[in-house]
Amino acid sequence: MFKKFVITIFSVFLLSFNAIAASDGELALSGNEKPEKIKDCFEKLNRATFSFNQGLDKAIFKPLAKGYRNLPDPIQKGTGNAVRNLSNLITIPNNVLQGDIKTAVINTGRLVVNTTIGLLGTIDMANKMGFPKYIKEDYGQTLGAWGVGPGCYLVLPVLGPSTVRDTAGSFVNVLGGDPWYNASIHGNNEFLSEGLFITSKALSGIDFRANNIESIDNLESNSIDFYASVKSLYLQDRENKIENQTRGNIEVIYKNEEDWEEIDNQ
């Protein structure tokens, strides 16, 4: 359990860079309302934690990501497809919790197709077959869709940018049993092995970090206050995803980075 907890923290830290993946921090936002102003109640502590996380990234995580980049392209692409396929095991229950049963059914079909025909998800056959664009969901987004306010902005040691609400969502899997680990295999009562759980978590974070080395470097070098830039992008990204779920009338396009594009779903 302790090893599972540690590797989850490690991988969530890497995935937290999803909040700063735009190539230069530049974004275009269209919608009827601006994101809610979220207080930075613990700014001094947050800045200290942010500096600590930067040190970890430069010493450990960025070198790992650079090494991963040296692998042959087919291996990198297959790995990325496989971990995204596994992320359906987080997305599907959140689709259900948000009342989006249609999308839950679609994502269940996506998971089945990619896991079988797509050779354990290494090939995105669902995309080739014309399935709708896959959008990840998590428990923080679900809490927001239920009307839970974000609370204060937080920078967590190792985990990175968050809010009180998103922090609670992040630990649902760790404390309650992560479905990546607890999902049954072939409909019986077997569980995904500890080794597969650890591998999927670690590779997911490393794959994302490797794909965004230049994006994060550019944002850091072009920011007068890197901490403030990260905070702004993270909060806008999270708020816009929740707005898309609840009203369906926000379109966000993060320039030069496909992973940062939200399609108007009216």
Secondary structure by P-SEA (a helix, b strand, c coil): caaaaaaaaaaaaaacccccccccccccccccccccccccccaaaaaaaaaaaaaaaaccaaaaaaaaaaccaaaaaaaaaaaaaaaaaaaaaaaaaacaaaaaaaaaaaaaaaacccccccccccccccccbbbbbcaaaaaaaacccccbbbbccccccccaaaaaaaaccccccccccccccccccccccaaaaaaaaaaaaaaaaaacaaaaaaaaaacccaaaaaaaaaaaaaaaaaaaaccccbbbbccccccccccccc
